């Protein structure tokens, strides 16, 4: 699974990029979405690479996102009681590993696929350069570090 975090706003954004960001469901800065690793999403990510940070998400980071930022319909928090009553999973880490392996889907479980994050603690380096150039945009090996700073 890929995690995509939007880091730049929508001032002077070309319409096709804005539409692609809408299809990815990341309409606002500091929002994160989890998507499958398939060619369709890879093409969409390639199109919006100058506005987002993205990378593979591990089970621990996904479990932390679900626990701290997971929301249900009606903007209710995702709780452990809800997991035990309404889903076949007994913990956040068990559900995260099922989602990462593709056995479960967030929307099928009744969980919103968007995670609204805080701005990064200690700030971002720059939102004008890619991670390879010393910035924060594009593909990141250490995306878990960025997400943990934005928890």
Secondary structure by P-SEA (a helix, b strand, c coil): cbbbbbccccccccaaaaaaaaaaccccccbbbbbcccaaaaaaaaaaccccccccccaaaaaaaaaccccccccccccaaaaacccccccaaaaaaaaaaccccccccccccccccccccccccccccccccccccccccaaaaaaaaac
